[in-house]
Amino acid sequence: MAELEKSTEAQSQVTAVQTQTTNVHGDTLQVVTTSNYEQQVFSSKSDWRVRAISATHLPLRLQHIYVSNDDVKDDAGSYTYVIPKNVLKAFVTSSDLRTQVAVFLYGVSPPDNKQVKEIKAVVWVPQRGNNNTVELPSGLPKEDYLLKDLEPLGWIKTQAVDLPHLTPMDVTTQAKIMAEHSEWGPSSICVVTSFTPGSISLSAHCLSVAGFEWGRKNADAGPNPPGFNPNMSERVQLLLSDRILGMTLVPEGKVWNYGIGLTQMWTPNLPYTIALDTPLPFWAEQHRPAAFLSFANIESGDSGADVENSFS
């Protein structure tokens, strides 16, 4: 009886669709279907175009920047971090709304105040990101001249939602870098750039001792790994300034995004050297050569279906 009721309920939810077409002889054909035929949304291969166009609007969000310093750790040994507006602008304009992007931070304390850390350089490294995390190379950037007098201060990353704490993957990433590289100490931070509606929210976090111990041992890449708790990271003071300037360093050849068109080339042990230059945008031609090969095929006559939605 229950199966009959389910069958009757399913039939009552079927929508009849009448389609009228004309054949080559001029005859009008009317077809009525009660199945899901032509009811599914057609997802074309042009989705990357919508995302690329959306990314061009990121500079407009720089007009509304919010720095969150609520519940910051305030004690005698805590540091205050200052990030220049020019490097933040370069970072945001070269990012993407969905896929996470990360760069390393380098800076130094001014001579008159050792509790302040001024960020002087952001270093773009080869990476492969997705909506939930970003994979970084196992080796830290090396530069004998430009990074000579600077200390590593941590990293800055993007994400689509604003959270009051670091995600489990962020805690794991930072803890593993700190465990593998002695240059990263307790003062290393993670600056989170959240793309809130029409604006950007910034917050800085450092790991607690419990967060470091849990993160370096964690091997679960899921969204809710066992043992995680939001108190594994602590807020630190972050300031945004236009009185100091920073520089941007990029890999030789300027290619850094291996997440959209160069996925097969990615490996955590990818060797790279850095140089002083402007970073390429996330959707730059060099990051997706396959898309331009398809353009060449279209010009040669091999044109595939490339429409937004034929049935909406």
C-alpha positions as CSV (number, residue, x, y, z in Angstrom):
1,M,0.0,0.0,0.0
2,A,2.8,2.4,0.8
3,E,4.5,1.7,-2.5
4,L,1.2,2.5,-4.3
5,E,0.9,5.8,-2.4
6,K,4.5,6.7,-3.3
7,S,3.7,5.9,-7.0
8,T,0.6,8.0,-6.9
9,E,2.4,10.9,-5.3
10,A,5.2,10.7,-7.9
11,Q,2.7,10.8,-10.7
12,S,1.0,13.8,-9.2
13,Q,4.3,15.8,-9.3
14,V,5.0,15.2,-13.0
15,T,4.6,18.3,-15.1
16,A,3.4,18.1,-18.6
17,V,5.4,20.1,-21.1
18,Q,4.0,20.9,-24.6
19,T,6.6,21.5,-27.3
20,Q,5.8,22.9,-30.7
21,T,8.2,22.6,-33.6
22,T,8.2,22.8,-37.4
23,N,9.8,20.2,-39.6
24,V,11.5,20.7,-43.0
25,H,8.2,20.3,-44.8
26,G,6.5,23.1,-42.9
27,D,4.3,20.8,-40.9
28,T,3.7,21.8,-37.3
29,L,4.4,19.1,-34.7
30,Q,3.1,19.3,-31.1
31,V,4.6,17.0,-28.5
32,V,3.4,16.6,-24.9
33,T,5.9,15.0,-22.5
34,T,5.3,14.2,-18.9
35,S,8.9,13.1,-18.1
36,N,12.0,15.1,-17.1
37,Y,12.9,15.4,-20.7
38,E,14.4,18.9,-21.3
39,Q,13.8,19.8,-17.7
40,Q,17.4,19.7,-16.5
41,V,19.6,22.9,-16.7
42,F,22.3,22.7,-19.3
43,S,25.7,23.6,-17.9
44,S,27.9,24.8,-20.7
45,K,31.7,24.9,-20.8
46,S,31.5,28.7,-20.6
47,D,31.3,28.7,-16.8
48,W,34.9,30.0,-16.4
49,R,33.9,33.1,-18.4
50,V,31.3,34.1,-15.7
51,R,33.9,33.6,-13.0
52,A,36.6,35.5,-14.8
53,I,34.2,38.5,-15.4
54,S,33.2,38.4,-11.7
55,A,36.9,38.5,-10.7
56,T,37.3,41.8,-12.6
57,H,35.0,43.4,-10.0
58,L,37.3,42.6,-7.1
59,P,39.0,46.0,-7.2
60,L,35.7,47.7,-6.4
61,R,35.5,45.8,-3.1
62,L,38.7,47.6,-2.0
63,Q,36.6,50.7,-1.5
64,H,35.0,49.0,1.5
65,I,37.6,47.2,3.7
66,Y,36.8,46.2,7.2
67,V,39.5,45.1,9.7
68,S,38.2,42.9,12.5
69,N,40.1,43.3,15.7
70,D,37.4,41.9,18.1
71,D,38.6,39.6,20.8
72,V,42.2,40.1,20.0
73,K,44.9,38.7,22.2
74,D,46.1,41.6,24.4
75,D,49.1,40.8,26.6
76,A,52.6,42.0,27.0
77,G,54.1,39.6,24.5
78,S,51.6,40.0,21.7
79,Y,52.5,41.7,18.4
80,T,50.7,44.2,16.2
81,Y,50.9,43.6,12.5
82,V,50.7,46.3,9.9
83,I,49.9,45.5,6.3
84,P,50.4,48.1,3.5
85,K,47.4,49.0,1.3
86,N,49.4,48.6,-1.9
87,V,50.2,44.9,-1.3
88,L,46.7,44.2,-0.2
89,K,45.4,45.7,-3.4
90,A,47.8,43.6,-5.5
91,F,46.8,40.5,-3.6
92,V,43.0,41.1,-4.0
93,T,43.0,42.1,-7.6
94,S,44.9,39.0,-8.6
95,S,42.7,36.6,-6.7
96,D,39.4,34.8,-7.4
97,L,36.0,35.0,-5.6
98,R,35.7,31.2,-5.2
99,T,39.1,29.5,-5.4
100,Q,41.3,30.2,-2.5
101,V,44.6,32.0,-3.1
102,A,47.5,32.4,-0.6
103,V,50.9,34.2,-0.5
104,F,53.6,34.4,2.1
105,L,54.3,37.5,4.2
106,Y,57.7,38.9,5.0
107,G,58.5,41.9,7.2
108,V,60.5,43.5,10.0
109,S,60.0,45.4,13.2
110,P,60.7,49.2,13.2
111,P,63.8,50.2,15.3
112,D,61.7,52.0,17.9
113,N,59.0,49.3,18.6
114,K,59.8,45.6,18.6
115,Q,56.2,44.7,19.3
116,V,55.1,45.9,15.9
117,K,55.7,43.9,12.7
118,E,55.5,45.8,9.4
119,I,54.8,43.7,6.4
120,K,57.3,44.7,3.7
121,A,56.9,42.0,1.0
122,V,54.3,39.5,-0.2
123,V,55.7,36.5,-2.1
124,W,53.5,34.6,-4.6
125,V,54.5,31.0,-4.8
126,P,53.2,28.2,-7.1
127,Q,50.0,26.8,-5.7
128,R,46.8,24.9,-6.5
129,G,43.6,25.9,-4.8
130,N,40.0,25.0,-4.6
131,N,36.9,26.3,-2.7
132,N,38.0,24.9,0.7
133,T,41.8,25.0,0.8
134,V,45.0,25.8,-1.1
135,E,48.0,23.6,-1.6
136,L,51.4,25.3,-1.2
137,P,54.9,24.1,-2.1
138,S,56.9,22.3,0.5
139,G,59.9,24.7,0.1
140,L,59.8,28.3,1.3
141,P,60.9,31.1,-1.1
142,K,64.6,31.9,-1.2
143,E,66.0,35.3,-2.2
144,D,69.5,36.4,-1.1
145,Y,69.0,40.1,-1.7
146,L,65.3,41.1,-1.6
147,L,64.4,39.0,1.5
148,K,67.8,39.4,3.2
149,D,66.8,41.6,6.1
150,L,63.2,40.4,6.4
151,E,61.7,37.7,8.6
152,P,58.8,35.4,7.6
153,L,55.6,36.6,9.3
154,G,53.1,34.0,8.0
155,W,50.7,34.0,5.1
156,I,47.6,35.7,3.8
157,K,44.8,33.8,2.1
158,T,41.3,34.4,0.6
159,Q,38.1,32.7,1.4
160,A,34.4,33.2,0.4
161,V,32.9,33.3,3.9
162,D,33.8,35.3,7.0
163,L,34.5,33.1,10.0
164,P,35.6,34.1,13.6
165,H,38.3,31.5,13.6
166,L,40.6,29.6,11.3
167,T,39.3,26.6,9.5
168,P,40.7,23.1,10.2
169,M,42.6,23.1,6.9
170,D,44.1,26.5,7.7
171,V,45.2,25.3,11.1
172,T,46.7,22.2,9.6
173,T,48.5,24.1,6.8
174,Q,50.1,26.6,9.2
175,A,51.0,24.0,11.8
176,K,52.7,21.8,9.2
177,I,54.7,24.7,7.8
178,M,55.8,25.7,11.3
179,A,56.8,22.1,12.0
180,E,58.9,21.7,8.8
181,H,60.5,25.2,8.8
182,S,62.1,26.6,11.9
183,E,62.0,30.1,10.5
184,W,58.2,30.1,11.2
185,G,57.9,30.7,14.9
186,P,55.0,31.4,17.3
187,S,54.7,34.9,15.9
188,S,53.7,33.6,12.5
189,I,50.2,34.5,11.6
190,C,47.5,33.8,9.0
191,V,45.7,36.8,7.6
192,V,42.3,35.8,6.3
193,T,40.8,38.0,3.5
194,S,37.0,37.2,3.4
195,F,35.0,38.3,0.4
196,T,31.8,39.6,2.2
197,P,29.0,41.1,0.0
198,G,30.4,44.2,-1.7
199,S,33.4,44.5,0.7
200,I,36.4,42.8,2.1
201,S,36.9,41.7,5.8
202,L,40.4,41.2,7.2
203,S,41.4,39.3,10.3
204,A,44.7,37.9,11.7
205,H,45.1,34.8,13.7
206,C,48.0,32.9,15.3
207,L,48.0,29.3,16.5
208,S,47.7,28.3,20.1
209,V,49.9,25.5,21.4
210,A,47.0,23.1,21.2
211,G,46.3,24.2,17.6
212,F,49.9,23.6,16.6
213,E,50.1,20.2,18.2
214,W,46.8,19.1,16.6
215,G,47.5,20.6,13.2
216,R,50.9,19.1,12.7
217,K,49.5,15.6,13.4
218,N,46.2,16.0,11.5
219,A,45.9,13.9,8.4
220,D,42.1,14.3,7.8
221,A,41.4,16.7,5.0
222,G,37.6,16.7,5.6
223,P,35.6,19.7,6.8
224,N,35.1,18.3,10.3
225,P,38.1,16.4,11.4
226,P,38.1,14.8,14.8
227,G,39.7,16.7,17.7
228,F,39.3,20.2,16.1
229,N,38.0,23.1,18.1
230,P,37.6,26.7,17.1
231,N,39.8,27.8,20.1
232,M,42.9,26.4,18.4
233,S,43.6,29.9,16.9
234,E,43.7,33.3,18.5
235,R,43.0,36.7,17.1
236,V,45.9,39.2,16.9
237,Q,45.9,42.9,16.2
238,L,46.0,43.9,12.6
239,L,46.3,47.4,11.1
240,L,46.0,48.6,7.5
241,S,48.2,51.5,6.5
242,D,48.9,53.6,3.5
243,R,52.0,55.3,5.1
244,I,54.2,52.3,4.4
245,L,54.7,50.4,1.1
246,G,55.4,46.8,0.4
247,M,56.7,44.9,-2.7
248,T,55.4,41.9,-4.5
249,L,57.6,39.0,-5.5
250,V,56.5,36.4,-8.0
251,P,58.0,33.2,-9.4
252,E,60.3,33.5,-12.4
253,G,58.1,33.4,-15.5
254,K,55.2,34.9,-13.4
255,V,53.1,31.7,-13.5
256,W,51.8,30.8,-10.0
257,N,48.2,29.5,-10.4
258,Y,48.2,25.7,-11.1
259,G,44.5,25.2,-10.2
260,I,42.6,25.8,-13.4
261,G,44.7,24.9,-16.5
262,L,48.0,23.6,-15.2
263,T,46.7,21.0,-12.6
264,Q,48.7,18.1,-14.2
265,M,51.9,20.0,-13.7
266,W,51.4,20.6,-10.0
267,T,53.6,18.9,-7.4
268,P,54.4,20.0,-3.9
269,N,58.1,19.7,-4.7
270,L,57.8,22.1,-7.7
271,P,61.1,24.1,-7.8
272,Y,60.8,27.8,-8.3
273,T,62.8,31.0,-7.9
274,I,61.3,34.4,-7.2
275,A,61.8,37.9,-8.7
276,L,60.5,41.4,-8.1
277,D,57.5,41.8,-10.4
278,T,53.7,42.3,-10.6
279,P,51.7,39.1,-10.1
280,L,49.6,37.8,-13.0
281,P,45.8,37.8,-12.5
282,F,44.2,34.6,-11.5
283,W,42.5,34.1,-14.9
284,A,45.6,35.2,-16.9
285,E,46.2,33.6,-20.3
286,Q,49.4,31.9,-19.0
287,H,47.4,30.1,-16.3
288,R,44.9,28.4,-18.7
289,P,46.6,27.6,-22.1
290,A,44.0,24.9,-22.9
291,A,41.3,27.5,-23.2
292,F,43.2,29.3,-25.9
293,L,43.9,26.1,-27.7
294,S,40.1,25.6,-27.9
295,F,39.8,29.1,-29.4
296,A,42.2,28.1,-32.1
297,N,40.1,25.0,-32.8
298,I,37.0,27.1,-33.2
299,E,38.8,29.4,-35.7
300,S,39.8,26.3,-37.7
301,G,36.2,25.1,-38.0
302,D,36.0,22.7,-35.1
303,S,33.3,24.6,-33.1
304,G,31.5,22.8,-30.3
305,A,28.3,23.8,-28.6
306,D,29.1,26.7,-26.4
307,V,25.9,28.3,-25.1
308,E,24.7,29.5,-21.8
309,N,21.4,27.8,-21.4
310,S,19.2,26.7,-24.3
311,F,16.2,25.7,-22.2
312,S,15.8,28.5,-19.7
